[in-house]
Amino acid sequence: MLERAGQDYPRFKWVLGDIAAWRADAPVDLIFSNAALQWLDDHERLFPHLLDQVAPGGALAIQMPRNFSAPSHVAIRETIENGPWRERLAPLVRPEPVRSPESYHRMLAPHARTLDVWEIEYLQVLSGQDPVVTWTRATALRPYLDALEAGARSAFEAEYRARVRVGYPPEPDGRTLFPFKRVFVVAGK
């Protein structure tokens, strides 16, 4: 992604690093994150740390998926729990990496001049064979699939696919409805 960004926007400086340890050289006007911070733990420390990097009058803007109690994500945990890969994959499970909007308000309110936190559930209308599996394969399933060898990966995915089909049956027109929650945070400094 950084290589492509550098090609598309060569006048910007692109840096590969650990966002949890990142510090701005000088306060910045805007820090934004789209669907990245759910992969990191310790939001109680991370979010105030990021807001501390923002200059007065600037903002921290974050969007994260919060679909961890949806059938798609429950099926991941059930597949792990009930399969021969349990010992290998159980340590990777993070049941609620993104907390409630209220939690983010509580952790940022003492540090922010203005604060808006909200949650929206979008209805994704998906097409194709097992579209929810296709969606999660590129996101939530990725760490588990990467931890398995090819044979186990195929078996895991087949078992997961069967569970997801129950949770997301196709509509009469063949499309699949996939409600998906996202949390938004805009904290002004």
N, C-alpha and C positions, 0 to 999 in steps of 0.2 A: 504494500500500500504506500509506503513512504517513497519507494522508487518511482511509482506512478505519479504521486503527488509532486515530487521534485521535477518530473518531466512536464506536468501540466501547469505548475506554478513555480517556475524557477527563481523568481525574485524572493521567495520566502526561504527561511532556514528550516530544514526538516531535521529533527533529532530523534533518534531511537533511544529510549531509556525507560526507566521504571517510574511510572507516574507517582507512585507512593513516596518515592524519595526525591522527586523533582522539586527544585526551587527556582523561581524566576530570578534572573540577574537583577532585575528591577521590577517593581510592581507593574502589572499589566492591566489593560483596560477590560479584557474579556478572557475568560477561560470557559470553554464549552466542551462538552463530552456527549457524544451520541452513542448509546449502547456499548459502552466500554467499561464503566466503573462497576458493573455487576460482577465482573470477573475478579474484583479485588475485595479483600476482607477488611475489617476494621474501619468501617465508614465513620465511626464516632471520632476517630483521629483524622482520617483522610479528608473528609469534607471541610472541617474547619481549617485544616492545613492548606487546602486549595484556595479557600476564600481568603486566607491570609496573604496569598500571592497577588491579590487583586488590589488595584489602586483605588483610592476614594473616587466615587462616581462610577466605578466599573461594576462588572457583574460576573458571577459564576452561574453558568447555565448548563443543566444536566438533564439528560433523558436516559432512562433505564427501563428495560422490560421488567415486568413484575407478574409473571405468569406461572409462578412456581407451585401454585395450588391447582392449576388447570389440569384436566385429564392428560394432556400431552406430557406434562412434567411429572405428574403422579405415576404415569406409566413408566417413565424412566426409572424412578426409584423402585417400583414394583418389579421391574425386569431385573434390576441389579439384585434385589433382595432374594428373588426366587430362582436365580440361575447359578451355574457352576463358576461364574466369574465374580461372585459376591465378594470373596476375600480380596481380590485384586481391585475391584471398583468401589467398594464401600468407603474406603478412605477419601475418595474423590467427591463424595456426595456433599453438597452444600444445600441443605433444605430450604433456606430462605436468605439468599444472598442480598436481596433487596427488601428493605423493610417497608413499613406502612408510611404513607405521607406524613402522618402525625410524628413519627419517629424522626424524620428528616427536619421537620419544623422545630422540634425540640433541640436537635443537635446544632442547628444553625442559627436559631433566633438570637442567642446571646452574642453572636458575632456579626450579624447582618444589620444594615440600616433599613433595608426593605427585604421582604421575603414572600415569595409565592410558591406554594407547593400544591400540586394537584395530581390526580390520577385519572386516566381515561382508558376506557376499554374500546379498542377498535375492532370492528368486525372484518377480518380478512376473509375474502371470498376466493378460495383456492381451486385450481383446476388440476387435472392430471391424476395419475395413479398414486395413491397414498401421499397426497400433497402435504399433510401435516408432518409426515416422516421426512419428506424432502426438506421442509422448512427447518425442523429441529436438527436434522443431520448437519446443517451448516452453522448451527448455534449451540443449543443446549446439549445435544448429543456428542458434540465434537470431542470434549475431553475423555469421554468414556470410550468412544470408538478408537481414538488415538492410543488408548492404553491396552488395547487388545490386539492379538495376532489375527491374521486374515480369517482363519476358520472360525475362531470365537467371535470375531467382529460380525461375520455374516449370521451366525446363530443368534447373537444378541439382537441384531437388527431385525431379524425375522420374528423373534418373540416380541420385541417392542412394537413392530408393525401390527401384529395381531391385537395387542392391547389398544393401540391407538385407533384401529378400525372400529372398535366397540365404542370408544369415546367420541369419535367424529364420523358418524355414518354419512355417506354422500346424500345430498338433497335429490329430489326427483329429477332435476335437470343435470345431475352428475357432478355438480360443484360441491365443495366441502366448506362449511362455515367454521371459521377458526377465530373465536373471540380472543383478543390479545390485549392484556393490560400493560400500560406504561406509566411510569411515575416521572413527573417533570419538577424540576427545582430551578428557580431563578432567584438568586440571592444577590442583593445589591450591597455594595460596600459604602 
